[in-house]
Amino acid sequence: MKRLVDFSIALVLLFVLLPVFVLMALVVRVKLGSPFIFRQMRPGWKGRPFMMYKFRSLTDETDENGRLLPDAERFTRFSAQLRRSSLDELPELVNVLKGEMSLVGPRPLLMQYLDRYDAVQARRHEVRPGITGWAQVNGRNAVSWEDKFKMDVWYVDHHDFLLDMKILLMTLVQVFRQQGIHQKGHVTATEFMGNTKDE
């Protein structure tokens, strides 16, 4: 049922939002350069890697040695507007169609985090990652990693159709209010370095 709902809604949204996709591709290409799609390997269900798609939100500026500048220095006013609107997430609908993501689930994070989770936190990979999730509608990037992972695991244990519909509706409100987009002093969030609390 969840997969059928994901596929159906993603297909309809891709069709309805096709003009928005084309417009965003042109604007991102002009404002931030090419390619307009950002691709990155992320862990999916059971930690299996997949290629996630987003509209790029950073420039490709480099230092004198050809190395990319830190994210904060490649983050423009347009980047901020793009992330506040969450329009950069639209290409992930393709990942939903392909079965690599769900509309609702724990957000797919970085591959290097896999070895940093404890046994409980790793359970977030027992379901497909989502475009939005329980943690995203309860603080997004403004909450700590530990609290975010607790919410992810809570979702794994409690998810059903009604909860997914509730999260989707809460996401619309969250996008409208543009809250919790980043941690204070960071473009998005600090890197998760593992658990620091004593066992």
Disulfide bonds with the S-S distance in Angstrom:
none
